[in-house]
C-alpha cells in the first residue's frame, strides 16, 4: 500500500523512526497518532561535527511564539547530499562564531536544499523536543526571545526552493508549531521583523502556502498575519509616496515626494536607519539594513503614528495618499497602526 507524506507525519513512520543514520527523537509518541505529528528527523550538533559553543547557551523558561523562515543567501548548490548539509552547518557556525562573534550558530535549525534538517545552536533539539522552553538564538534582532528560526540553504530572490527543501520545511514547521502551540498566523519571514530581503522574494511569497500546508497537517485554519511591506530601490507608487511623507515628518527633509524610490530616497532611508537604530544582524551571507537601504518592518513602526485623516501635516498627507489609492477616504476619520498595515498591503 502506498504511504503518502501526510500519513507518515501522522503515524510516526518517519525516516528517523525506521532507522536512518543520526539521532532519533521520539517527541510525542505516546499521543494518539491520528492527531499528533511525529517528529521529523533532525541531525544534532554531534552528527555534523559542531564546535562547542564559546559560552553558556541560554534557555528561556517560556515558549517561542513565532516561527521564522530565513534563507542563507548563499549559493543554490546542486549537491543535495547529507554530507553537503553537514558542511553547510559547519560553515554557518564558523561564520557566526568567527565573523559575527556569537557564542554559537545563530539559528536553532538549518534546512538544506536536499531536505536534511540539522540542529543549529546547541541544545535546540533537546529543548524543542520538550516543548515548554526556548533556546535563545541570534537571528532576529530585538525579537530573539520570541522567535525560533530556520535557515534554509540558498538564495531565493529569483528562483524557487527545491522540492526536497519545501517538503522538509513543511514537516519541520508543522512539528514546531505543534510542540509550541504556535498558530499558523505566526509563521513568518525574517523581513516581517527586520528590514531585510530574507528569506528572498520567492520563498517569502510562498509563506501563505506554507501556512496552508502546515494548517492542513495540524487540522487548523491557515491565517495570514498583519505585516509591513518591504520597499527598495526601483519601487514606485502610492506606498513609496506615503513613505516619503512619513520620512519628511521624521525630519528627513531632503527626501522628495515623487513616489519613486530613487537615490535620494535610498540615502534618506539609510540615514533614518542609522539615526533610529533600525539595524540588525543579517542572515549568513546577508547585509545590514543601513547598508542595503531597505525600508521594511524595522522602519514602519517608527514612522507611523495614529493620525486623523484631515490633519494637514505630512503624516496626514501619507494617510490620505494610501486611502485615496484604496478609494477609502469616505467614512474613515482615524488611521491607527492596524489601519496603516492594511492600507500598505
C-alpha positions as CSV (number, residue, x, y, z in Angstrom):
1,X,0.0,0.0,0.0
2,X,1.4,3.5,-0.9
3,X,2.0,5.7,2.1
4,X,1.9,9.5,1.5
5,X,3.8,12.2,3.4
6,X,0.8,13.2,5.5
7,X,0.2,9.6,6.6
8,X,3.9,9.3,7.6
9,X,3.7,12.5,9.6
10,X,0.5,11.5,11.4
11,X,1.5,7.9,12.2
12,X,5.1,8.4,13.3
13,X,6.7,6.4,10.5
14,X,9.3,9.0,9.8
15,X,12.8,8.3,8.4
16,X,14.2,8.7,11.9
17,X,11.8,6.3,13.4
18,X,12.6,3.5,11.0
19,X,16.4,3.6,11.4
20,X,18.1,6.3,9.3
21,X,21.5,7.5,10.4
22,X,21.6,10.1,13.1
23,X,19.7,10.5,16.4
24,X,16.0,9.8,16.5
25,X,13.9,11.9,18.9
26,X,10.6,10.4,19.9
27,X,8.7,13.6,20.6
28,X,5.1,12.9,21.5
29,X,4.9,9.3,20.6
30,X,2.6,8.4,23.4
31,X,-0.2,10.6,22.0
32,X,-2.9,9.4,19.6
33,X,-1.2,9.0,16.2
34,X,-4.3,10.3,14.4
35,X,-3.9,13.8,15.9
36,X,-0.2,14.2,16.7
37,X,2.6,14.7,14.2
38,X,5.6,12.6,14.6
39,X,8.9,14.4,14.8
40,X,10.9,14.9,11.6
41,X,14.4,13.6,11.6
42,X,16.8,16.2,12.8
43,X,20.6,15.6,12.9
44,X,22.0,17.0,16.1
45,X,25.2,19.0,16.6
46,X,27.3,15.9,17.2
47,X,26.2,14.4,13.9
48,X,27.6,17.2,11.8
49,X,30.7,17.9,13.9
50,X,29.8,21.2,15.5
51,X,32.4,23.1,17.5
52,X,31.5,23.6,21.2
53,X,29.9,27.0,21.9
54,X,32.0,29.8,23.3
55,X,29.7,30.5,26.1
56,X,26.6,29.3,28.0
57,X,23.6,28.5,25.9
58,X,20.6,30.5,27.4
59,X,17.4,28.6,27.8
60,X,14.4,30.7,28.5
61,X,11.5,29.3,30.6
62,X,8.9,30.2,28.0
63,X,7.8,29.0,24.6
64,X,8.6,30.9,21.4
65,X,5.6,32.4,19.8
66,X,6.9,32.9,16.3
67,X,8.5,30.6,13.7
68,X,10.8,32.5,11.4
69,X,11.8,31.4,7.9
70,X,15.2,32.5,6.7
71,X,17.4,31.8,3.7
72,X,21.1,31.6,4.0
73,X,21.6,33.9,1.0
74,X,24.4,31.7,-0.2
75,X,24.7,29.7,-3.4
76,X,22.0,27.4,-4.7
77,X,24.0,24.2,-4.7
78,X,23.0,21.2,-6.7
79,X,24.6,18.9,-4.1
80,X,21.7,17.5,-2.2
81,X,23.7,15.1,-0.1
82,X,23.7,14.7,3.6
83,X,27.5,15.4,3.7
84,X,26.8,18.8,2.0
85,X,24.2,19.6,4.5
86,X,26.7,18.9,7.3
87,X,29.3,21.1,5.6
88,X,26.7,24.0,5.3
89,X,26.0,23.7,9.0
90,X,29.7,23.9,9.8
91,X,30.2,26.9,7.5
92,X,27.4,28.8,9.1
93,X,28.6,28.1,12.6
94,X,32.2,29.2,11.7
95,X,30.8,32.4,10.2
96,X,28.6,33.2,13.1
97,X,31.3,32.5,15.7
98,X,34.4,33.8,13.9
99,X,33.0,36.7,12.0
100,X,29.9,37.7,13.9
101,X,31.5,36.9,17.3
102,X,28.5,35.0,18.5
103,X,28.8,32.1,21.0
104,X,27.4,29.6,18.5
105,X,25.2,29.3,15.4
106,X,22.6,32.0,15.4
107,X,19.5,30.0,14.3
108,X,18.1,27.0,16.1
109,X,17.6,24.8,13.0
110,X,19.0,24.6,9.4
111,X,17.3,23.0,6.4
112,X,19.4,22.0,3.3
113,X,18.4,22.0,-0.3
114,X,18.4,18.2,-0.1
115,X,15.8,18.4,2.7
116,X,18.2,17.4,5.5
117,X,17.5,19.2,8.8
118,X,20.3,19.9,11.3
119,X,20.3,21.4,14.7
120,X,21.9,24.8,14.8
121,X,22.5,26.3,18.2
122,X,23.4,23.7,20.8
123,X,20.5,22.3,22.9
124,X,17.9,23.5,20.4
125,X,16.8,19.9,19.6
126,X,16.6,18.9,23.2
127,X,14.5,21.9,24.2
128,X,12.2,21.7,21.1
129,X,11.5,18.0,22.0
130,X,10.4,19.2,25.5
131,X,8.1,21.7,24.0
132,X,8.0,24.1,27.0
133,X,11.1,26.2,26.8
134,X,13.1,28.1,24.2
135,X,16.8,28.3,23.3
136,X,17.7,31.9,22.9
137,X,19.2,32.4,19.4
138,X,20.7,35.3,17.4
139,X,18.7,35.5,14.1
140,X,16.0,38.2,14.5
141,X,17.2,41.5,16.0
142,X,15.3,42.6,19.1
143,X,13.0,39.5,18.9
144,X,15.2,36.5,19.6
145,X,13.4,35.8,22.9
146,X,10.1,35.2,21.0
147,X,11.3,33.6,17.8
148,X,12.6,30.1,16.7
149,X,14.5,30.3,13.4
150,X,15.0,28.0,10.5
151,X,17.8,28.8,8.0
152,X,17.0,27.4,4.5
153,X,20.1,26.8,2.4
154,X,20.2,29.0,-0.7
155,X,19.2,32.4,-2.2
156,X,15.5,32.7,-3.1
157,X,15.2,36.2,-4.6
158,X,14.5,34.9,-8.2
159,X,14.4,31.1,-8.0
160,X,12.3,28.7,-6.1
161,X,13.4,26.2,-3.4
162,X,13.9,22.6,-4.2
163,X,11.0,20.1,-3.7
164,X,13.1,18.4,-1.0
165,X,13.7,21.6,0.9
166,X,10.0,22.6,0.7
167,X,8.7,19.2,1.9
168,X,11.2,19.2,4.7
169,X,10.3,22.8,5.7
170,X,6.5,21.9,5.8
171,X,7.2,18.9,8.1
172,X,9.6,20.9,10.3
173,X,7.4,23.9,10.7
174,X,4.3,21.8,11.4
175,X,6.2,19.9,14.1
176,X,7.5,23.1,15.8
177,X,4.0,24.6,15.6
178,X,2.6,21.5,17.3
179,X,5.3,21.4,20.0
180,X,4.9,25.1,21.0
181,X,1.2,25.5,20.1
182,X,2.0,28.3,17.6
183,X,-0.8,29.3,15.3
184,X,-0.3,29.4,11.6
185,X,-0.5,33.2,11.7
186,X,2.8,33.3,13.5
187,X,4.7,31.5,10.7
188,X,6.7,34.5,9.4
189,X,9.6,35.6,7.4
190,X,12.7,37.4,8.7
191,X,11.6,40.5,6.8
192,X,8.4,40.6,9.0
193,X,10.7,41.7,11.9
194,X,13.7,43.4,10.3
195,X,14.2,45.4,7.1
196,X,15.9,42.6,5.1
197,X,15.4,40.8,1.8
198,X,15.4,37.5,3.8
199,X,14.0,34.9,3.1
200,X,14.0,36.1,-0.5
201,X,11.1,37.3,-2.6
202,X,10.2,33.9,-4.0
203,X,10.3,32.0,-0.7
204,X,8.5,34.8,1.2
205,X,5.7,34.8,-1.4
206,X,5.2,31.1,-0.6
207,X,4.7,31.6,3.1
208,X,0.9,31.7,2.7
209,X,1.1,28.3,1.1
210,X,3.4,27.1,3.9
211,X,0.7,28.3,6.4
212,X,-2.0,26.4,4.5
213,X,0.0,23.2,4.3
214,X,1.0,23.3,7.9
215,X,-2.6,24.1,8.9
216,X,-3.8,21.1,6.9
217,X,-1.4,18.8,8.7
218,X,-2.4,20.2,12.1
219,X,-6.1,20.4,11.4
220,X,-6.0,24.1,11.9
221,X,-7.2,27.0,9.8
222,X,-4.5,28.9,7.9
223,X,-4.4,32.5,9.0
224,X,-2.2,35.2,7.4
225,X,-0.6,37.8,9.8
226,X,-0.7,41.6,9.7
227,X,2.7,42.6,8.2
228,X,4.5,45.6,6.8
229,X,5.7,45.8,3.2
230,X,9.3,45.9,2.1
231,X,10.3,48.8,-0.2
232,X,13.5,49.1,-2.1
233,X,15.3,51.0,-4.9
234,X,13.3,50.9,-8.1
235,X,9.9,50.7,-6.4
236,X,7.2,53.3,-7.4
237,X,3.7,54.2,-6.4
238,X,1.5,55.2,-3.6
239,X,3.3,53.2,-0.9
240,X,6.6,54.9,-1.8
241,X,4.9,58.3,-1.8
242,X,3.4,57.7,1.6
243,X,6.8,56.6,3.0
244,X,8.4,59.7,1.6
245,X,5.8,61.9,3.5
246,X,6.5,59.8,6.7
247,X,10.2,60.3,6.4
248,X,9.8,64.0,6.0
249,X,7.6,64.0,9.1
250,X,10.6,62.5,10.9
251,X,12.9,65.3,9.9
252,X,14.4,63.8,6.7
253,X,13.6,66.9,4.7
254,X,15.7,66.1,1.7
255,X,13.6,63.2,0.6
256,X,11.5,64.0,-2.5
257,X,7.7,63.4,-2.6
258,X,7.5,61.9,-6.1
259,X,6.6,58.3,-5.4
260,X,9.9,57.0,-6.8
261,X,12.4,55.0,-4.6
262,X,15.5,56.5,-6.2
263,X,18.9,57.5,-5.0
264,X,17.7,60.4,-2.8
265,X,15.2,58.1,-1.0
266,X,17.8,55.4,-0.7
267,X,20.1,57.9,1.1
268,X,17.2,59.1,3.3
269,X,16.2,55.5,4.3
270,X,19.9,54.8,5.3
271,X,20.0,58.0,7.3
272,X,16.8,57.2,9.1
273,X,18.0,53.7,9.9
274,X,21.3,55.0,11.4
275,X,19.7,57.7,13.4
276,X,17.0,55.5,14.9
277,X,19.0,52.3,15.5
278,X,16.9,50.3,12.9
279,X,19.7,47.9,12.0
280,X,20.0,44.2,12.5
281,X,22.5,41.3,12.2
282,X,21.8,39.7,8.9
283,X,21.4,36.1,7.9
284,X,24.5,34.2,6.9
285,X,25.6,35.9,3.7
286,X,23.2,38.9,4.1
287,X,23.7,42.6,4.7
288,X,22.8,45.1,7.4
289,X,19.7,47.3,6.9
290,X,21.6,50.5,6.9
291,X,23.9,49.2,4.1
292,X,21.1,48.0,2.0
293,X,18.7,51.0,2.0
294,X,15.6,48.8,2.5
295,X,12.5,50.2,4.2
296,X,10.6,47.4,5.9
297,X,9.4,46.1,9.2
298,X,12.2,47.7,11.3
299,X,11.3,51.2,10.0
300,X,7.5,51.3,9.5
301,X,6.6,51.2,13.2
302,X,8.9,54.1,13.8
303,X,7.4,56.1,11.0
304,X,3.7,55.7,11.5
305,X,1.5,57.1,14.3
306,X,-2.2,57.3,14.9
307,X,-3.4,60.3,12.9
308,X,-6.7,62.0,12.0
309,X,-7.3,61.8,8.3
310,X,-7.8,65.6,8.0
311,X,-4.5,66.5,9.7
312,X,-2.6,68.9,7.5
313,X,0.9,67.6,8.4
314,X,3.0,65.1,6.4
315,X,1.7,62.1,8.4
316,X,-1.8,63.1,7.5
317,X,-0.8,63.5,3.8
318,X,0.7,60.0,3.9
319,X,-2.6,58.6,5.3
320,X,-4.6,60.4,2.6
321,X,-2.3,59.0,-0.2
322,X,-3.0,55.5,0.9
323,X,-6.7,56.0,1.5
324,X,-7.1,57.6,-1.9
325,X,-5.2,54.7,-3.6
326,X,-7.8,52.3,-2.0
327,X,-10.7,54.5,-2.6
328,X,-11.4,54.5,1.1
329,X,-11.3,58.2,2.2
330,X,-15.1,58.4,2.8
331,X,-16.1,57.3,6.4
332,X,-12.5,57.0,7.7
333,X,-11.6,59.5,10.4
334,X,-8.6,57.9,12.2
335,X,-5.7,55.8,10.9
336,X,-4.1,53.7,13.6
337,X,-1.4,51.0,13.4
338,X,-3.6,48.2,12.1
339,X,-5.1,50.6,9.5
340,X,-1.7,51.6,8.3
341,X,-0.8,47.9,7.9
342,X,-4.0,47.2,6.0
343,X,-3.6,50.2,3.7
344,X,0.1,49.4,3.0
345,X,-0.6,45.8,1.9
